[in-house]
Amino acid sequence: MKLEEILKKLDQIKIPLLVLAVGLLLLLMPSGSKKEAETDSDSDLQSILSSARGVGQAQVLISDNGVVIVCDGADDAGVKLDILRAVSSYTGFGSDKITILKRMEH
């Protein structure tokens, strides 16, 4: 292969390689704390649920594997179904990844 042919081929793949390199750099850059984002989501969902009728005081924990809700209204089937739908809609988790528990009375 001649030097001119090699330079021409390198010229053709230069842009795709540049795009690939930039993409890899973007993937490797830190994008903030995942824990902070989860905590914000927890408190947002907790606030919304606590203001819904029948739920009462609620505590929320969102993890990579699912969601746990502890609230006053968990013993009411209708309220529990409303919570399940809201949490599923908000998080994208299916009902098998959402646990709703009755809050312990003090």
ABEGO torsion letter per residue (X at the ends): XBAAAAAAAAAAAAAAAAAAAAAAAAAABBAEBAAAAAAAAAAAAAAAAAABBGAEBBBBBBBAAEBBBBBAAAABAAAAAAAAAAAAAAAGBBAAABBBBBBBBX
